[in-house]
Amino acid sequence: MIISNLLIAIARVLDLAMSLFFWLIIIRALISWFNPDPYTSLYQFLYRVTEPVLSLVRSVMPNLGGLDISPIVVLLAIEFFKSFLIKSLYELASIF
């Protein structure tokens, strides 16, 4: 019972964290269309939180001639992990 509750708690926290990161990526992508001031605190926060993951994806992807689809790749990866990892944790918790 304790292990089941622990797995459910971990699944919920991971789900919340992935959902939050999903929205941060979307907000950063939307803001980038409007040529924001890079010195605002909101932009600095979004950059610091999302850039490590986006730059990792950019380093692996081929050059598409200036088209940056790394946010789309990250969003798809988040949805995959939410579907796979979170559901697997819930199913594992139901076993205990």
N, C-alpha and C positions, 0 to 999 in steps of 0.2 A: 504494500500500500504506500509506503514512504517513497519507494523508487518510482512508482507510478505517478505520484504527485510531483516528484522532482522532475521527471521527464515532461510532464504537462507544463510545469512552470518554465522549464528551459524552452520548450516549443513556443510558448506564448511570448516570452521575451525576445526570442529570435524572430518571430513573426512581426512583432512590433518594431524591432530594430531594422529589419529588412524593408518594412513598409515605410518607415521614416526615411531611410536612405533612398528608396524609390522616389519619394516626393522631392527630396533634396536635389536629385539628379534632374527631375523634370523642371523644377524651379530654375536651376542653373541653366538648363538648355533654353528655357523661355527668356530668361534675362539676357542671355548672350545674343539674342536676335536684335536687341535694342541698343547695343553698344554702350554698356554701363560704365560708370566711373569706377575704375578698378580700386580706388582708394576708399570706397564706402565700406562700412563695417559689414553690411549684409553680403556684399560680393566677396569680401575677404573671407568671411565665415564659410560661404558656399564653396569657394575655391579650396580652402584648406581641408575641408571635409571630403570633397568629392574628387579632387585632383589626383590623389595617390592611386585610386582605383582606375580612373579614366586614363591616366598616363600609362599604367600597366597594360591596359587593353590596347592603347594606341601603339605601344612598343611591339606588340605581337601581331597587330593587323598590318596588312600591306597598305601602301600609300594609294589613296583613291583620288589623287589630284586635288587636294585641298578640301575634300568632303570628309567631315569628321562624323563618323557614325558610331563612335565609341559609346555615347550615351545610350543608343539603341541596344547595343550589344550588352551593356551592363544591365539595362532594364530587363532584357530577355533572360539574362543569367539570374537576376534576382527572382523573377517569376518561376524559373526552373527550380531554384533552390527552395522557394516557398512551397512549390508543389511536391517536390521530392522529399526534402529534409524535414519540413514541418509535419507533413502527413505521415512520414515514417516514424517520427518521434511520437505522434499521437497513437499510431497503431502499436508501437512498441509498449507504450504506457498501458494500453488496453490488455496486453498480455499479462502484465504483472497484476 
